[in-house]
């Protein structure tokens, strides 16, 4: 009986000691890819991650195709908004553990100084917002971006973040940035 109680308390202690990691996804416009990544990590991270998104030059509104895709996948979309990365650089901003750029342009920009010592990696995803294409073609591009981000985020949440060497973790984060889902 005592061993059983001890086992329960030990498991409770392990669960309570797990850190919640703050993750920021950056894209230039913060209207599609970074919003999709925020939604996916918030759901797939099962409370172990707080996901955020921002842009260097936010468009001010979320792309309607991104909203449509997220709604189709049963996400609540009313809280998503396009915002500046400056919101995450102030003294009252959350301390970030990870910052991932998901578009090529944001990866080359000079980022603000983040609170904490965030690890970063580039997880570039092709821009699905192609106004020169038909709506159906754009929807296919958005779906492809969603699948790529979902695949990478699933890889990320499987990493042993509580007990991995930082140099090994950095290499893993960079590998994830090159990972693509298998085509069916």
N, C-alpha and C positions, 0 to 999 in steps of 0.2 A: 504494500500500500504506500509506504513512504517513497519507494523508488518511483512509483507511478506519479505521485504528487511532484516529486523532484523533476521528473521528465517533463511534466506539464509546465512547471515554472521555468525550466531551462528553455523550452521551446518558446514560451511567452517572451522571455528575455531576448532571445535571438530575433524574434519578430520586431520587438520594440526597439532594438538597437540598430536596425537597418536604417541607414540614412536615406532621406528623400533628396534626389538629385535635381537641381534646376538646370534645364536645358533650353537654350535659345537657338532657334533656327532663323537664319538671316537670308534674305533675298533682296534685291534692289528695290522692287516695288511693293513687297509684302502684300501681294494680292492673290497668289495662287500656291506655288510650291511650298513656301514657308508656312502658309496657313494650313495646307494639307498635312505637312509634317507635324505641326503642332497638334492637330486633331488626332492623328494616328498615335503619336507617343502618349498623349493624354489618355487615350483609350487602352492601348496595348501595354502601357507601363504599369497598370494595375495599382495606382497610388504611390508607386515607388519613384515616380518622376513627376515633376511639375514642368510642363512644356509651355514655351512662349514662342512668339514669332515677331519679327520686326523687319524693317527695311531701311536702307540707307537713303532712299528717295521714295518714300511711301506714296502710292497712288491715291490713297484716301478712301478707297473702297475695295472690297474683295471682288475678284473676278466672278461673274455670274456662273461660268462653267465650273469653277471650283465649288461654289455653293451648291449647284445642281448635283455634282458628283458626291459631295459630302452628304447631302440630304438623301441621295439614293442609297448610301451606305449607312443610313440610320444615325447620322451625327446630328446633334442639335447645333445649328449654325448661327443662332441669333447673337451670340456673344463675340463672334469673330469680327475683327476690324483691322484695317490696314493702319499700321502705326510706325513711328520712327524708332530707330535703335537708340535714340537719345533717351527714351524712357527707361532704358536698362543700364544707363551709364551714370545716373545720379546717385546721390548718397542714400536715397530711400529705396533704391531698386533692389530686387532680390540678388543675393550673392549667387553668381552663376558658376556651375561646375563644368558645363560643356557649352561650346558655341560651334554650331555647324553652319557653314555657308552652303546653300543648295542651288545657287546659280553662279555662273561664271563671272559675271560682272562684280558681284558682291565680294567674291574671293580676292579680287585684285584691289579692293578699296582699303583705305586706311581706316581701321575700326576704332571706335572709342576705347578707352580704358574701362574694362569691366570690373565690377566689384568682385573681389575674390581672385583666385588664380585659375580661371577657366581654361580647360584644355580645349583645343579647337582642331577642326579638320574640315576639309572641303569635300562635300558630298554632292557635287554638281549633278543636276538633272536638266535635261533639255527643256527649253521653254515651251510649254504647251500653248501659250497665248499667241497664236498666229492668226492675226485678223485677215490675212490674205487667203485663208483656207475656209472651206465650208464649215458649218456648225458641226456636222457629223465627223469631219476630219479632226476638228479641234477636240471634240469629245474623246476621240480615240487617243489623241496626244495627252489629254488630261488623265485618262485611264492608265496610260503607260507610265506617266509621272507618279501617279498614285501607287501603282504596283512596285515601282522601283523604290520609292520612299518606304513603303510598307515592308519590303524585303530587307532594306538596310536597318530600319528601326527594330525589326524582329531580331536581327543579328546583334544589334547594340544592346538590347535589353537582356540578352543571354550572357553578356560579359560579366565576369566576377568582379564588379566594380569596387566592392569593399576590400578586396585583398589581391590586387594586381599591381605589379611594378609600373610606375608611370611611363617609363620608356617602352615597355611592352604594350601598355594600353594605347599609347600614341600610335604605335605601329598598327595595332588592331583597328583603331579609328580610321586610319588612312586606308587600310585594306577595305573596310566597309564602304568607304567613299568610292571605291571602284567596283563594288559588287552590283551585279544586275540579276534580276529574277530569271529563272529558266523560262524560256519561251515554250508554250504548249501548242 
